[in-house]
Amino acid sequence: MSEFEPPSREYTRPPMTRGVDPQRMNWLWQLILQSTDLDPDEVREALVASGVAATSKRLHSWQVSDRDDAYFPLSIAELERNLRAVVALKKQRADAIDAAADAVVADQIADSEPEA
């Protein structure tokens, strides 16, 4: 099927198979970590950079089963904050790389100009 052919049937939302408690979003956090290249250490770095005193113990508590003694519930607000902190850190890193690349290009241009 090419990208221009309509799908054979219309999109439908999947059924809700679980009750969603906004104060217990650990399952969604775990799914995000499993489906992306997001590393808990990077999340911790991002949280600390944004002023959140996140410990490795706290991050671990979000990744274990709710039957585990180390479990601590993660709220939807914390989940959003975590993801926004990671996005901000990635943007900061990309901006730093761009600035460094611009500086290298500027140096190369300056070096290639004839001296007066």
N, C-alpha and C positions, 0 to 999 in steps of 0.2 A: 504494500500500500504506500503510495507516495504521500508526501506531506500535504498535497492539495486535495486528496480524496477524503470525503467525509467518513467518519467512523461508521461501522455497520450498525451500531446502536447508540442511543444517546447516553451521555454521562449520567450516572446516578450516584448519590452519596452512599457509602457503605453504612450499614446499620451500626448504631452504638452498641457495642458488645460489653461495655462495662460502665458502671457508674463512675463519674468523674468528680473527684473531690479536689477542689483547687488548692487545698492545703496539703495534698499528698500526691505530688506530681513526679515522684521518683521514677516511676515506670516510664514516663515520657522522656525524662532526662537520660535514663539508661538506653532507651531506643535511639535517641539523638547521638549519644556517644558510639553506639554500635553501628549506626548507619553512616557515620561521617568519619573523617580523619581527626576529629577533635580529641585532643589529649587532655586528661584531667590536670596534668601539670601546667599545660598552657592556660587552661581555665583559671587555675589558681594564680598564675602570673598575671593574667588579665584582671582578675578581681583585686589583687593586691595593688596593681597599677591604678585601678580606679578608686582606691581608698577603702576597699572592703577587706577586713581582716580575716581572710579565708585560710583555714589550716588544711593540711593534708588529711587530717582526721575528719574534718567536716565534709570535704569532698568525697572521701571514702564512704561516709555515712549515707550519702545520696545514691551510691552505686550498689548497695547491698539489698538483699531481700528484707521486706518488712518484718520477717521473723528473726532476723539477725540482731544480736545484741547491740551492734554498732549502728543500726538503722536510726536515721533522723529524718523526719519528713521534710520534703522540699516543696515550698509553695510555688504557685504559678508566678508570683511576683519575683521570687528568687530565681526561678528558671529564666524569666525574661531578663532580669538584671545580669545573670551569668552570660547569656547569649549576647546581650548588648555590649558587655565588657569585652568579650572576645572579638566582636566586630570592631570595636574601637581600637583594640590592640593591633589587630591585623591592618587597619587603616593607618595607624601610626607607623607601623613597620614599613608599609608600602610607601608612605610619604617620605620616610627616612631613606629608603632605597632610591626613590626618584630624586631626592635632593642630592644624594651622593653621586648619582649618575650625571646629574646636571653639572655638578662641580667638576667631575672628570672631563666632561665635554668642554666646559669653559676653560679648564687648564690646557687641554689639547689645542683649543683655538688660540689661546694666548701664546702657547709655545710655537705654533706654526706661523704666527705673524712675523714679518721681517722687522728687525730692530732698526730704529731710526738713527 
